[in-house]
Amino acid sequence: MQEQPIENAIIIHPHLLQKFMKHKKEFANLLALYSFYIYHAQLQKTNRPLATDEFTRRGMNWASDRVKKTKKLLKEMKVIEVVQKRQYYYIHLFFIYTKRKIGDILGQIIGKPTVKKEEIKEEPKEKTSFEKKLIEAKIKPKKIAFIREEILAIQKKEKYQFNADIFVKWIIYCENNAIRYSRNNLKHWMCKLHKRTTIEQDEAVVKALYSKWKDFYPTPLKESKYHFFLGQNLMLEKDCDTLTDIRLKDKKFEYIFTNRRIVTSATPKVLFEKYGYDKKEMKKAPIVASVLSKIIGSVKRL
């Protein structure tokens, strides 16, 4: 004869059994009545089955006094709670387990093997260049995690644009010189670097490192030699649309546009005076306009 699998097994946690055992003579009554309530909770598919005293008396074949006495003990033990809705009395069971929990207790989940948390291996996240430099500087992992979480929290509320390589240089300096800082300090520094050229960011941080300051001070916008040119355009052999950053590379200026980048020894002032144009004010670039005027002049002479 083939053994049939147990379905809808009644699970009672050991700590409840221990509670019931403390009542010695009432142990059997407590276990029987609680099992009766669980059984009807499964039938009704709820943790608050409808079970009046009369219904329980008939189902258990007990005397009324026995039902009331045992139910009172379960209430005092805070295992059940009687909830009245109109003329009906429901038994609220506090320790009803989900199918998944029952499956864990029995050692299996229907259709799926039980997977322990230890067996689930999360794929390690790739480190950013910012984190790699902190690791190279031998900053403690807990501190790196703190810095990462604080910066992410700040950036979640407001996006700050700055050169991460320069900012990490400042963070490493603070760590090596025991300069304490909080989220407000990080936000303050990020705000200072926000949308400033890489040249100015680097100048401010390098000067602070050399002077051993506890803060850095970028050049004010009104006095800046570079900030004025951000957002401007150039017309060379190809259109250079919207300058977003200026950097120094091998003692030359590197100009970053939205569509391309160029490297030259020409300063921003010289370069933009000669080839710069404003799309809002002029529909055509200066070079194109000059060529067009020559063509029109030659046509008129003919």
For each residue, the residues with C-beta under 8 A, 3 or more apart:
1:
2:
3:
4:
5:
6: 9
7:
8: 42
9: 6 102 106
10: 35 38 39 42
11: 97 102 105 106
12: 16 17 31 34 35 38
13: 16 17 95
14: 17 18
15: 18 19
16: 12 13 19 20 34 79 95
17: 12 13 14 20 21 31
18: 14 15 21 22
19: 15 16 22 23 77 79
20: 16 17 23 26 27 30 31 34
21: 17 18 24 27
22: 18 19
23: 19 20 26 27 30 73
24: 21 27
25:
26: 20 23 29 30 70 73
27: 20 21 23 24 30 31
28: 31 32
29: 26 32 33 66 69 70
30: 20 23 26 27 33 34 70 73 74
31: 12 17 20 27 28 34 35
32: 28 29 35 36 60 70
33: 29 30 36 37 56 60 67 70 71 74
34: 12 16 20 30 31 37 38 74 79 80
35: 10 12 31 32 38 39
36: 32 33 39 40 51 56 59 60
37: 33 34 40 41 49 51 80 91 93
38: 10 12 34 35 41 42 93 96
39: 10 35 36 42 43
40: 36 37 43 44 49 50 51 59
41: 37 38 44 45 46 47 48 49 91 93 96
42: 8 10 38 39 45
43: 39 40 49
44: 40 41 49 50
45: 41 42
46: 41 49
47: 41 92 93 96
48: 41 83 90 91 92 93
49: 37 40 41 43 44 46 90 91 93
50: 40 44 55 88 89 90
51: 36 37 40 55 56 89 90 91
52: 55 56 88 89
53: 56 57 64 67 68 71 89
54: 57 58
55: 50 51 52 58 59
56: 33 36 51 52 53 59 60 62 67 71
57: 53 54 60 61 62 63 64 67
58: 54 55 61
59: 36 40 55 56
60: 32 33 36 56 57 67
61: 57 58
62: 56 57 66 67
63: 57 66 67
64: 53 57 67 68
65: 68 69
66: 29 62 63 69 70
67: 33 53 56 57 60 62 63 64 70 71
68: 53 64 65 71 72
69: 29 65 66 72 73
70: 26 29 30 32 33 66 67 73 74
71: 33 53 56 67 68 74 75 80 82
72: 68 69 75 76
73: 23 26 30 69 70 76 77
74: 30 33 34 70 71 77 79 80
75: 71 72 78 79 80 81 82
76: 72 73
77: 19 73 74
78: 75 81 94
79: 16 19 34 74 75 93 94 95
80: 34 37 71 74 75 91 92 93 94
81: 75 78 91 92 94
82: 71 75 89 90 91 92
83: 48 89 90 91 92
84: 88 89 90
85: 88 90
86:
87:
88: 50 52 84 85
89: 50 51 52 53 82 83 84
90: 48 49 50 51 82 83 84 85
91: 37 41 48 49 51 80 81 82 83
92: 47 48 80 81 82 83
93: 37 38 41 47 48 49 79 80 96
94: 78 79 80 81
95: 13 16 79
96: 38 41 47 93
97: 11 101 102 105
98: 101 102
99: 102 103 109 110
100: 103 104 109
101: 97 98 104 105
102: 9 11 97 98 99 105 106
103: 99 100 106 107 108 109 110 114
104: 100 101 107 109 114
105: 11 97 101 102
106: 9 11 102 103
107: 103 104 114
108: 103 113 114
109: 99 100 103 104 112 113 114
110: 99 103
111:
112: 109 115
113: 108 109
114: 103 104 107 108 109
115: 112 119 120
116: 119 120
117: 120
118:
119: 115 116
120: 115 116 117
121:
122:
123:
124:
125:
126:
127: 131 132 135
128: 131 132 164
129: 132 133 164 165
130: 133 134 164 165 167 168
131: 127 128 134 135 144 148
132: 127 128 129 135 136
133: 129 130 136 137 165 168 172
134: 130 131 137 139 143 144 147 168 171 172
135: 127 131 132 138 139 144
136: 132 133
137: 133 134 172 175 176
138: 135
139: 134 135 143 144 147 172 175
140: 143 144
141: 144 145
142: 145 146
143: 134 139 140 146 147 175
144: 131 134 135 139 140 141 147 148
145: 141 142 148 149
146: 142 143 149 150
147: 134 139 143 144 150 151 171 186
148: 131 144 145 151 152
149: 145 146 152 153
150: 146 147 153 154 183 186
151: 147 148 154 155 186 190
152: 148 149 155 156
153: 149 150 156 157 183
154: 150 151 157 158 160 183 186 187 190
155: 151 152 158 159 160
156: 152 153
157: 153 154
158: 154 155
159: 155
160: 154 155 190 191 193 194
161: 194 195
162: 166 167 190 193 194 195 196 201
163: 166 167 193 198 201 202
164: 128 129 130 167 168
165: 129 130 133 168 169
166: 162 163 169 170 193 198 201 202 205
167: 130 162 163 164 170 171 189 190 193 201 205
168: 130 133 134 164 165 171 172
169: 165 166 172 173 205 209
170: 166 167 173 174 189 205 208 209 216
171: 134 147 167 168 174 175
172: 133 134 137 139 168 169 175 176
173: 169 170 176 177 179 205 208 209
174: 170 171 177 179 181
175: 137 139 143 171 172 178 179
176: 137 172 173
177: 173 174 212
178: 175
179: 173 174 175 214
180:
181: 174 185 186
182: 185 186
183: 150 153 154 186 187
184: 187 188
185: 181 182 188 189
186: 147 150 151 154 181 182 183 189 190
187: 154 183 184 190 191
188: 184 185 191 192
189: 167 170 185 186 192 193 215 216
190: 151 154 160 162 167 186 187 193 194
191: 160 187 188 194
192: 188 189 196 204 216 217 218
193: 160 162 163 166 167 189 190 196 201 204 218
194: 160 161 162 190 191
195: 161 162 230
196: 162 192 193 200 201 218 227
197: 200 201 224 226 227 230 245 246 247
198: 163 166 201 202 245 246 247 248
199: 202 203 226 246 247 248
200: 196 197 203 204 218 219 224 226 227
201: 162 163 166 167 193 196 197 198 204 205 218
202: 163 166 198 199 205 206 248
203: 199 200 206 207 218 219
204: 192 193 200 201 207 208 216 217 218 219
205: 166 167 169 170 173 201 202 208 209 216
206: 202 203 209 210
207: 203 204 210 211 216 217
208: 170 173 204 205 211 213 215 216 217
209: 169 170 173 205 206 212
210: 206 207
211: 207 208
212: 177 209
213: 208 216
214: 179
215: 189 208
216: 170 189 192 204 205 207 208 213
217: 192 204 207 208
218: 192 193 196 200 201 203 204
219: 200 203 204 223 224 225
220: 223 224
221: 224 227
222:
223: 219 220
224: 197 200 219 220 221 227 228
225: 219 228 268 269
226: 197 199 200 229 230 246 268
227: 196 197 200 221 224 230
228: 224 225
229: 226 232 243 246 268 272 276
230: 195 197 226 227 243 244 245 246
231: 242 243
232: 229 242 243 272 276 278
233: 239 240 241 242 243 257 276 277 278 279 285
234: 239 240 243 255 257 262 271 272 275 276 277
235: 239 240 275 277 285 286 287 288
236: 239 240 262 275
237:
238: 260
239: 233 234 235 236 259 285
240: 233 234 235 236 243 255 257 259 260 262
241: 233 257 258 259
242: 231 232 233 257 258 259
243: 229 230 231 232 233 234 240 246 255 256 257
244: 230 256 257 258
245: 197 198 230 255 256
246: 197 198 199 226 229 230 243 253 254 255 256 268
247: 197 198 199 253 254 256
248: 198 199 202 251 252 253 254
249: 252 253 254 263
250:
251: 248 265
252: 248 249 263 264 265
253: 246 247 248 249 263 264 265 266 267 268 271
254: 246 247 248 249 261 262 263
255: 234 240 243 245 246 261 262 263 264 268 271
256: 243 244 245 246 247 261
257: 233 234 240 241 242 243 244 260 261 262
258: 241 242 244
259: 239 240 241 242
260: 238 240 257
261: 254 255 256 257
262: 234 236 240 254 255 257
263: 249 252 253 254 255
264: 252 253 255 271
265: 251 252 253
266: 253 270 271
267: 253 270 271
268: 225 226 229 246 253 255 271 272
269: 225 272 273
270: 266 267 273 274
271: 234 253 255 264 266 267 268 274 275 276
272: 229 232 234 268 269 275 276
273: 269 270 276
274: 270 271
275: 234 235 236 271 272 286 287
276: 229 232 233 234 271 272 273 286
277: 233 234 235 282 284 285 286
278: 232 233 281 282
279: 233 282 283
280:
281: 278
282: 277 278 279 285 286 289
283: 279
284: 277 288 289 292
285: 233 235 239 277 282 288 289
286: 235 275 276 277 282 289 290
287: 235 275 290 291
288: 235 284 285 291 292
289: 282 284 285 286 292 293
290: 286 287 293 294
291: 287 288 294 295
292: 284 288 289 295 296
293: 289 290 296 297
294: 290 291 297 298
295: 291 292 298 299
296: 292 293 299 300
297: 293 294 300 301
298: 294 295 301 302
299: 295 296 302
300: 296 297
301: 297 298
302: 298 299
